[in-house]
Amino acid sequence: MTAKERILSRIRTAAVPRADYVRTETPVLSASLDLFCERVADYRAIVHRVSQDEVSATLNRICEGRRCLVPADFEFVIEGAFADAGFTHAELVDFETTITSCAVGIAESGTIVLDAGQGQGRRAITLIPDHHVCIIRADQVVSSLEEGLERLMVTRPLTFISGPSATSDIELVRVEGVHGPRKHEVLVVEA
């Protein structure tokens, strides 16, 4: 028996059977969209509730006078915005605002999840510019984390965003923008 075979054999005999996953009952939140908006606002993010027809005008207003970046496959047209063409991290610092869509929103925590899908771009464009604007459709909002995970492919790179990036030092002095954008805006597109 080779060393590799011995190691694998020991792993097989030491492995314990997997416990069955028991899903806990999550109370249905009848006002999930309202709760989502409330929780996002609790993080000091700006929430815009808009109709589909108002999205482009709202985005153009937000980007006015700013150097804005959007993913290459972004669905909305924003005057003067740059489509990501693989900018380096050093070049991304020059953008004030990035605008993306998302995969899912979780009402109970006010969390937005990106999975590198359509209109979300690569992770760097959501972390380096100082201002992130995220568009979420009302039908993408779920009540709980469990429901959110059911909609996601866990093999994709997932980024969970719960408000602007912030940290505190030992004296509890809050510093924003250390791990990502300091400013966060969310456009909730209602039907």
C-alpha positions as CSV (number, residue, x, y, z in Angstrom):
1,M,0.0,0.0,0.0
2,T,1.4,3.4,-1.0
3,A,1.5,6.4,1.4
4,K,-1.3,8.0,-0.6
5,E,-3.5,4.9,-0.3
6,R,-2.8,4.7,3.5
7,I,-3.8,8.4,4.0
8,L,-7.0,8.0,1.9
9,S,-7.9,4.8,3.8
10,R,-7.5,6.5,7.1
11,I,-9.7,9.4,6.0
12,R,-12.4,7.0,4.8
13,T,-12.5,5.1,8.1
14,A,-12.4,8.3,10.1
15,A,-15.2,10.0,8.2
16,V,-18.5,10.1,10.0
17,P,-21.8,9.8,8.3
18,R,-23.3,13.2,7.4
19,A,-26.1,14.4,9.6
20,D,-29.4,15.0,7.9
21,Y,-30.1,18.7,7.4
22,V,-33.3,19.8,9.1
23,R,-34.7,23.0,7.8
24,T,-36.1,25.2,10.5
25,E,-39.5,26.8,9.9
26,T,-39.0,30.4,8.9
27,P,-41.9,32.6,9.7
28,V,-43.3,34.1,6.5
29,L,-42.7,37.8,6.5
30,S,-45.7,39.2,4.7
31,A,-44.0,42.6,4.3
32,S,-40.6,41.3,3.2
33,L,-40.0,44.2,0.8
34,D,-40.8,46.8,3.4
35,L,-38.7,45.1,6.0
36,F,-35.8,44.8,3.4
37,C,-35.9,48.5,2.7
38,E,-36.1,49.3,6.5
39,R,-33.1,47.0,7.3
40,V,-31.0,48.5,4.4
41,A,-31.8,52.0,5.6
42,D,-30.7,50.9,9.1
43,Y,-27.2,50.4,7.7
44,R,-27.2,54.1,6.7
45,A,-27.6,53.2,3.0
46,I,-29.9,55.3,0.8
47,V,-33.0,53.4,-0.5
48,H,-34.8,54.5,-3.6
49,R,-38.1,52.7,-4.3
50,V,-38.8,53.2,-8.0
51,S,-40.8,51.7,-10.9
52,Q,-39.1,50.1,-13.9
53,D,-39.7,53.2,-15.9
54,E,-37.9,55.4,-13.3
55,V,-34.7,53.3,-13.1
56,S,-32.7,55.0,-15.9
57,A,-33.6,58.6,-14.8
58,T,-32.8,57.8,-11.2
59,L,-29.4,56.3,-12.1
60,N,-28.6,59.3,-14.3
61,R,-29.4,61.6,-11.5
62,I,-27.2,59.6,-9.1
63,C,-24.3,59.6,-11.6
64,E,-24.6,63.3,-12.6
65,G,-21.2,64.9,-12.1
66,R,-19.5,61.6,-11.0
67,R,-17.2,59.2,-12.7
68,C,-19.4,56.1,-12.9
69,L,-18.6,52.5,-13.7
70,V,-21.0,49.8,-14.8
71,P,-20.4,46.1,-15.6
72,A,-19.9,45.4,-19.3
73,D,-23.2,43.5,-19.5
74,F,-25.2,46.1,-17.6
75,E,-28.8,46.5,-18.9
76,F,-29.4,50.2,-18.3
77,V,-28.0,53.1,-20.2
78,I,-26.3,55.8,-18.0
79,E,-25.0,58.9,-19.7
80,G,-21.3,59.2,-19.3
81,A,-20.8,55.9,-17.5
82,F,-17.9,53.7,-18.3
83,A,-18.4,50.0,-19.0
84,D,-15.8,47.9,-17.2
85,A,-13.2,46.9,-19.7
86,G,-11.0,45.1,-17.2
87,F,-9.6,48.2,-15.5
88,T,-6.8,47.5,-13.1
89,H,-7.3,48.0,-9.4
90,A,-5.3,51.2,-9.6
91,E,-7.6,52.5,-12.4
92,L,-10.7,51.5,-10.4
93,V,-9.7,53.9,-7.6
94,D,-10.4,56.8,-10.1
95,F,-14.1,55.8,-10.3
96,E,-16.4,57.4,-7.7
97,T,-19.4,55.2,-8.2
98,T,-20.1,51.7,-9.4
99,I,-23.6,50.5,-10.3
100,T,-24.5,46.8,-10.4
101,S,-27.5,44.5,-10.2
102,C,-27.6,41.6,-7.7
103,A,-28.7,38.0,-7.3
104,V,-30.9,38.2,-4.2
105,G,-31.9,40.4,-1.2
106,I,-32.5,39.1,2.3
107,A,-35.2,41.0,4.2
108,E,-34.5,39.8,7.7
109,S,-31.0,41.2,7.6
110,G,-31.1,43.8,4.8
111,T,-28.4,41.9,3.0
112,I,-27.7,42.0,-0.7
113,V,-26.0,39.1,-2.3
114,L,-23.9,39.3,-5.5
115,D,-22.9,36.1,-7.3
116,A,-21.0,37.5,-10.3
117,G,-24.1,37.0,-12.5
118,Q,-25.7,39.2,-15.2
119,G,-25.1,42.9,-14.6
120,Q,-23.0,42.4,-11.4
121,G,-19.5,42.5,-12.9
122,R,-16.4,41.3,-11.2
123,R,-16.0,41.6,-7.4
124,A,-13.3,44.3,-7.6
125,I,-15.7,46.8,-9.2
126,T,-18.0,46.6,-6.2
127,L,-15.3,46.9,-3.6
128,I,-12.9,49.5,-4.8
129,P,-14.9,52.6,-5.9
130,D,-16.2,54.5,-2.8
131,H,-19.9,54.5,-3.7
132,H,-21.8,51.4,-4.7
133,V,-25.3,51.6,-6.2
134,C,-27.2,48.3,-6.4
135,I,-30.4,47.6,-8.3
136,I,-32.7,44.9,-6.9
137,R,-36.1,43.9,-8.3
138,A,-38.8,43.3,-5.8
139,D,-39.1,39.7,-6.8
140,Q,-35.5,39.1,-5.8
141,V,-36.2,39.9,-2.1
142,V,-36.8,36.9,0.1
143,S,-37.6,36.7,3.8
144,S,-34.7,34.7,5.2
145,L,-31.1,33.6,4.6
146,E,-32.3,30.0,4.1
147,E,-34.6,31.2,1.2
148,G,-31.8,33.3,-0.2
149,L,-29.4,30.4,-0.3
150,E,-32.0,28.2,-2.1
151,R,-31.9,30.7,-4.9
152,L,-28.1,30.9,-5.2
153,M,-25.6,28.5,-6.7
154,V,-23.1,28.1,-3.9
155,T,-20.4,27.2,-6.4
156,R,-20.3,30.8,-7.6
157,P,-18.3,33.5,-5.8
158,L,-20.8,35.1,-3.4
159,T,-20.5,38.5,-1.8
160,F,-22.8,39.4,1.0
161,I,-23.3,43.1,1.5
162,S,-25.0,44.5,4.6
163,G,-24.5,48.2,4.3
164,P,-21.4,50.3,3.7
165,S,-18.1,48.8,4.7
166,A,-17.1,49.7,8.3
167,T,-14.9,48.6,11.1
168,S,-14.1,49.9,14.6
169,D,-10.8,50.0,16.5
170,I,-10.3,49.1,20.2
171,E,-11.7,52.4,21.3
172,L,-14.8,51.8,19.2
173,V,-14.0,54.6,16.7
174,R,-15.9,53.7,13.6
175,V,-14.1,53.9,10.3
176,E,-15.9,53.4,7.0
177,G,-14.6,52.3,3.7
178,V,-11.8,50.0,4.9
179,H,-13.1,46.8,3.2
180,G,-15.3,48.3,0.5
181,P,-17.4,51.3,-0.4
182,R,-18.2,53.9,2.3
183,K,-21.5,54.9,0.6
184,H,-24.2,52.4,-0.4
185,E,-27.4,53.1,-2.3
186,V,-30.1,50.6,-3.3
187,L,-32.7,51.0,-6.0
188,V,-35.6,48.7,-5.3
189,V,-37.5,48.2,-8.5
190,E,-41.2,47.6,-7.8
191,A,-43.6,46.1,-10.4
